[in-house]
Amino acid sequence: YTFISLDTLAEELEDPFGTEDNDLPLDAICNMLERYLLQMNDEELRKTFDAIEEITGRMLESRESSAVVNWIYDEGLSPDLICFAYRFCAEKRGNSRFPYVSSVIRDWERENIRTAEEAKRYLEDTDLRHNQYRRVMKALGFHRNPTEKEQDLIDSWFDQLGFDIGKILEACAKTS
C-alpha cells in the first residue's frame, strides 16, 4: 500500500498546472504578481505609502500596504482620502494602528465617501449634529449623551419638521 500511495501522490504532484482542486491557483498568483508590479511602478502609490509612513512614524505592514492597494484599485478610494483617514485617526483620535484606521475607512465607505473633501464635510456635519445634541440635552437639564432613541427624536425635529436650533432651544426652555 505504501508504494501505491506514493505513486498516487506522485501523479498529483507531477502536473501542478491545471484547473483541478489540487492544482496551483495560477490566476490568483498572476493577479498578485501583476498587483506587485503595479505597486512598484506607481509613483502616486509610492507617495501614498510614504505619506502614511510619515503620519504613523512606522513602516507599513504587508497586510496594510495590500489593503491600501485594494482601497485604491478595487474600492475606488482616492489616495488623499486614505492619507486623510490616517491623519485624522492619528491626530484626532490618537490611534494610527491599522485595524482602527481600517474600521474608519470601512465606515466612510458605507457612507459612500470616496474623497478627502467628502470625509471633511461628513465629519463637519457629524460634529455639528453632535453639538446640537449636546445643546438640546443641556437645555433640557441633562448632562449626558443622548440615547439612540433621543437622537432619532432630535433628528426628526431638525430633518423632518425643519426646526432650527434656536426654535428647539426656545421650546426646551419652556419645558423647564
N, C-alpha and C positions, 0 to 999 in steps of 0.2 A: 504493500500500500504506500510506502514511503516514496518509491520511485514513480508510481502513478501520480501521486500528489505533486511531486517535484516537476514532473512532465506537464501537468495541468497548469501549474504556476508559471513555468517557463513559457508556455503558449500565451498566457495572459500578458506577460511582460515583454514578449517578443515583438509585439506591434502596439506601441503605446499611442499611436496616432490613429484617430478614427472618431466614431460617434457613439461608441458603446459606453455604458456606465463607468467602466474601469479605465477608459482612455483618458489621456491628459486633456484638460479643458483649454484647448488651443485658442478658442475665441476669447476667453477671459484673459489668457496670458498675452495675446496680441493687443487687446484693448488696454491692458495695464502698461505694456511697453509703449504703446502709442501715447498714452497719457504722460508717462515719464519723459518721453521725447518732447512733448508739447511744453511741459514744465521747464525743461532745460533751455528751450528756445524762446520762451515767452518772457519778454523783458518786463511787461506790466505785472505779470505774476511774480516775478522775482522781486520787483519793487514792493509788492504787497506783502510778501514773506518778510522782507527786510523791515518794513514798517511795523508789522506785527511783532517782530523780534525786538525792535526798539521800544515799542509800547510796553511789552511784557518784561523786558530785561532778561530774556532767556531764549534759547534755541527752540524752534518748533519741534514738537514730537512728530513722528512719521504719520500717526493717525490724524494729527492736527493738520498737517500740510495736505494730506489726502482729502480731508473734509473741506479745506479751503478751495481746493481744485474742484471738488464736487459742487460746492455752493456757486462757484463762478460759472463752470461749464455746464453743469446739469440743471441747477436750480435757477440760473439766470440772475443771480445776485451780483450787484456791482462790487468791484474791489473796494471802492470807497465806503460802501455800507459795512463790509466786513471789518475794515480798519476802524470805522466809527464805532462798531459794536465792541471791539477790543478796547478802544479808548474809553468809551462810556463805562464799560464794566470795570476797567482798572481805576479810572478817576472818580466816578460817581458811586460805584458800588464796592470798590476796594477788593475786587476779585477778578483777576485776569486768567484764571485757570480755564483750561479748555472745556471741561464739562459745563461750567457756568456760562461761558460765552456762547457755547453751542446751544444751550437752552434759550438764551436771549434771542439768538438768531432764529431758532425754530418758532419762537413766539411771534417774532416780527414777520416771518414767512406766513404764519397763519392769518396775520392781519394784512397780507398781500403787500408788504413793504419790500421794495426792491432796491431803493437807493438811500444814501445817507440823508438827503434832504427830506425824503418821506419819513425816515426814522426820527429826524429832528422835529418835524411837525407833529408826529404821533406822540412823542414824549412831551412836547409843549401842551398838546391837547389833554393828555393824561394828567399832567401836573396841574393844569387849570381846573380840571374836573375834581381832582382830589383836594385842591384848595377850596373849591366850592363846597365839597362835602364837609370839610373841617369848619368852614364858616357857618354853615347851616346847623351843624351839630352843636357848635358853641352857642349860637343864637338860641337854640332850644334848651341850653343848660347842660349839655352832655360834654364830657371831656374824655372822649374815646373815639375810636374809628367807627364808622357806621357798619352795620352788618350788611350782608349782601342784599337782603330784602329792603333795608333802608336806602341803600344805594340805588336800587331799582326805583323806589318811590321818588327819591330826589331827582333821578334821571328823568322820570316822567314829567316832573314839574318843568324842567328845562326843555326837554326834547319834544314832548307831546303837547303840553299846554302852552309852551312858548314863553314862560315867565323868565324875567331876568333876575339876577342875584338880588337887586335892590328890592323888588316886589316880594321875593321869597323871604328875605331877612325882615322886611316890614311885617309880613304875616306871622313870622316866628315871634317877633317882639310882642304882638297882640296876644299870643298864646301864653306868655309868661306872666 
